[in-house]
Structures are given as C-alpha cells and as structure tokens.
C-alpha cells in the first residue's frame, strides 16, 4: 500500500507538468489548427536560457544563489515568450493563413534552430544547477516506508496548478478570452465582427509560449538540467498527450494529459520500464485516432 501511495505521489509532479504543457499547447492549437512541435522546442529553449543565465550570474556576476536562479528564471521566461512572439508573428501566422499544412514543416525547422542555438550557446556542455529545495516532506508512514515529495516538487505543482487556474479564468471570463474563442471558431467571421484575428493569433501563440517557458524553468529546477534533445522529445509528446483530452479545449486537454502522467508513472513502478514509452505512445496514438473530431480545417 505504501509503495502504491508513493507511486501516486511521484505521479503528481509529472501529471501537473503534462497538464500545464497541454493547457498551453491547446491555446495555440485553437488558432493554428495544426500539430506544432515548436511548443516543445520553446519549452526546452527556456530551460536552456535559465541554465545559461543562472550560471553566468553565479560565475561572472558573483550573485548569491537565489538571485542567480531568479535572474536565470526571468531570462528563461522572457526568452521563451520572445521566441513565441517572433515565431507566431513571422512564421506561423503567415503560413497558417496561406498554407496551413506548412505549419507542421516549419515547426520542425524552428525546433532545429532553437535546439542548435541553445547547444551552441552552451558550447555543447551540459550545465547543471545545484540542488535546492530538496528537503523531503513526509505525508504518510507505513512499516518504516515514508511517502514523500520534495519541496521543489510541491512548489512546482502549486505554480503549475495556479497557472492553469489563472489561464482558465482568463479564457472564460475576459474579453480577450471571448475574442480567442471567436478566432478559434472562425477567423473570418471574427474579423467581420471587428476582432483583429492576426493580433489574437500572435497573443495566443505568446500565451502558449508563456506556459511552455514556465514549464521549462520549473522542470529544469526539478531535474537540475535540460537535455539538448528535449525539444524534439517533448514537442512530439505534447502533441500526443494533449490529444488525450482533446486539442480543442485547454482544460480538457490538461485533464487528459494529467491522466497520461499518472499512467506513465504507474507503468514505471509496476511494469517493465523498457516498454513504457512504446505503450504510452501507442495508447496516445490510439486515443488520437479514435477521438479525432476535426471535420474541416480551412
């Protein structure tokens, strides 16, 4: 019983990460209507910026650790959002308007640019953060087996859930949320109603980049580093995990992604880990095929 509870506890941070990534991805997918692995590249890119600026602040500016981490986090989030705005404005919006299928091809090119930029900036060195907030919080004891999570895991979960809650309120209760829904339903009709569809497109892409950047910084803080190949891996994975709840609704996409996070962790705890990714990806592809509801995409 204690082992099961520990596995469920281990699944919470991963489920929160997947849910937040899927929530942000669904915001961008609503306006692009195409699979976009650039989102995973922004996630990894922000994590690399976080590492680079944190190391620079510590080694060159001689800042104390909290200040170095804070400056690195600010740089990672700002850089991720900036990349999202530039990509949305100059790459995705023109392609989505003229040749939507080219979005998929362009996303691979943008991913390679971001990944290689991060690798060159780091001089192909894998940077690591020092452990912090790694004190264990014990939730339950059973036969000498404590069920625990670390402070950084709990902080990450709280921030991610707060980001999802704030995003949901903005999408459902604000004027911009209504414009976003109008553009996602029919950009031309939204334009005829006085909505600037181009601006909403770019802002939606920037909002998605904001979620990817937050997740990149928090995941890097948790694991201590960000792999150069994480952009492609998470780009493909987010496209699939967002399908578990449906791309068209950010909250349902987040809920479905959280379920995948729990399933992945439980498989790691009870099944052969060598088959984990194959089983999860196969299940996601099956869900994507069976739940496909996009009839006509302009």
N, C-alpha and C positions, 0 to 999 in steps of 0.2 A: 504493500500500500504506500509506504513512504517513497519507494522508488518511482511509482506512478505519479505521486504528487510532485516529486522533483522534476520529472519529465514535463509535466504540465506547467510547472513554474518556469522551466527552461524555455518552453514554447512561447510564453507571454512576450518577451522582448522581440523575438523573431516575428511573431504574429503582428505586433504593433508596427514593426519596420515594414513588413509586406503591406499592411493595411494603409499606412501613410503613403508609401510609394504608389500603390494602386489608386488611392484617392486623387493624388496629384496628376497621375497619368490620365485618369478619366476626364479631368478638366480640359486637358489639351486634346484628347481624342474626340471630345464632343465637337470641336471646331475643325479638326483635320480630317476626321473620319477614316484615317489610315493608321496601320500599325507603324509605330515610330520608336526605334531603338535608341534614338538620340537621348531619350529621357534617362536611360541607364548611363549613358556617357556623361551627362551633366551630373548625375549622382556621384560617379567616380571622380570626375574632374574637380568638383567642390571638395571632396575628401583629400585629393592631392594638394589643392591650394591650401587647405587647412594645415596639412603636414609641412608644406614648404614654408609658410609664413610663421608657423609656430617654431620651427627650427631656426629660421632667420632671427626671430625675435629673441630666442633664447641664446643663440650663439653669437650674434652680431650686435644686437641692441642691449643685451645683458638684462633683459626683463625677468622679473620673477615668474615662476611657472604659471600662476593664474592669469597674469597679464599676457604672457606669451600665448597661452591657449585661447584667451579671449580675442586677441588680435588675429590669431590664425582662424578662429571660427568666423569672425566678421569678414575676413578676406575670402574665406571659402564660400560663405553665403552670398556676398556681394559679387564674387566672380561667377558663381553659378547662375545668379539672376541675370547678370550682364550677358553671359553667354546665351541664356534663354531668350532674352530680348533680341539680341543680334540674330540668332538663328530663326526665331519666329518672324522677325521683320523682313530679313533679306533672303532667307532660304525657303522656309516652309510656307509662308503666306503666298508668295508668287507662284510656287509650284502647286499648292493646293487649289489655287484659282484657275490655273491653266491646264495642268496635267497632274491630277491628284495621285495617280499611281507612282509618279516620280518622287513623291514624298518618301516612299519606302527606300528607294535607291539613294536619295540624298541623305537620309538618316544614317546610312552606313558610312558614307563619305564623311559626314560631320563627326561621327563616332571616331573614325580613324584620326581625324585632325585633332580632336580633343585628347584622345589617348596618347598620341605621339607627342603632343605639346607638353603634356604632364610628364612623360618619360624623359624628354629632352631637358625640361626644366629641372628635373631631379637628377640629371646626369646618370640615368639608368640605375640609380641607387634606391634601394627600398628603405624608406625612412620609417622610424618607429617613434611613437610617443611613450613617455614614461607612464607606468601605471598610476592611476589616480581614481579616487572614489571607489576603491575596490574592496572596501570593508563589507563583510557578509552580514546580511540581515536574515535572521533565523525566523521562519514562520511557524515551524512545527518540528517536534522531536518525536521519534518513534524508534525504540530499540537502539538508541545511540546513533540513529541516522537523521541528521538535520536536513530539513528542506529550506534551502536558502536561495537568495538572489543578492547581487552586489548593489551598492548604492548607485553606481553608474547605470546599471540596468534599470533600476526603478526610476531614476531621473529621466532616462531616455523614453521609457514607456509613458511617463506623465507628460513630457513635452510633446510626444507624437500624438497622444490622445487629445491633448489640448489643441494641437494644430488641426486635427480632423474636425473637432467640435467647432472651432472658430471658422474653418472653411465652410462647413455645412450651414452655419448661421448666415454667412455672407452670401452663399449661393441661394438660399431660400428666403432671406428676409430683406435683402437690399436691392436697390435699383440696378446695380451692376449685375447682380445675380439674375434678375429678370432679363436684362439685355443678353447675358450669356446664354440663357435658355432659348431666347428668341433666335440668336445667331446659330446655335447648335441645331435648332429645328429647321430653319430656312433662312440662310443669309440674305437672299434677295428680298424676301418679304420683310425681313428686319430692316433692310436698307430703305425700303419704301415707307416704312413706319417711322423713319427718322433716326435709326440707330446706325452708328458708324461701325459697320461689320469688321472693317480692317483693324480698327483700334481694339475692338473686343477680342479679335483673334490674337493680336500681339499680347494683350494683357492676360488672356487665358494661358498663353504659352509661358509668359513670365511667371504667372502664378504656379503653373506646373513645375517650372524650374526652381521656384522658391521651395516647394515641397521636396524636390529631389535634392536640393542643396542642404536643407535641414537634415534630411536623412543621411546624406553623405558625411556631414560633420559628426552627427551622433553615432553613426556606425563606425566611423574611424576612431572616435573617442572610446568606444566599447572594445573594438578589436585591436586597437593600437596602431593600425596601418591600413593602407588601401592598395590593393594589388593593381598593377597596370592593366591587367586583362579583365578587371571587374566591370568595366563599362559595357563590354560585349555580353558578358555573362548576365549581368543584371538587366541590361537592355532587353535581351530575349526573355528572361524570366518574368520581368514586369509585364511585358505584353501578354504572357500566358496567364499569370496569376490574376491580372485584372479581369480576365475573361471569366474567372470562376464566379464572380458576382454579376458580371455584365458591364461592358465598357460604357454604356450609355448613362449610368447613374453612379456618381462618385461614391456615395455612401454604400450602395450595394457592392460596388467593386471592392471597397475597403473590407466589408464584411466577408466576402468570398475569399479575399487574399488572406485574411486572418485565419480562416479555416484551413487554408493551404499551409500556413505557418505551423499550426498545431499538428496537421497530418505529417508534415516533413519531420518535425521533432520527434513525434511518437514513433515514426518509422525508424529514425536513427537510434532510438532507445530500445526497440524491440525486434526490428528486422535487420537483415544484412545491409550494412550501410553502403556496400559497393553497388547495390541496386537502387539506392534511394532516389537519385536524380532521374534515372530511367523511369521508375514507377511514377514519380510525381509529374514529370513532363508528359508521359503518356496519358496520365489521368487528366491533365490540363488540356492537352490536345483534344481528348475525347469530349470534355466539357465544352470547349470552344466550338467544336463541330456540331454538337447536339443543341447548343443554346444560341446558335447564330440566328440573329433576328434582323440584321440589316438587309432590307429588301433591295432598295435602290439607293445608291450612293452617287450623288451628282459629281 
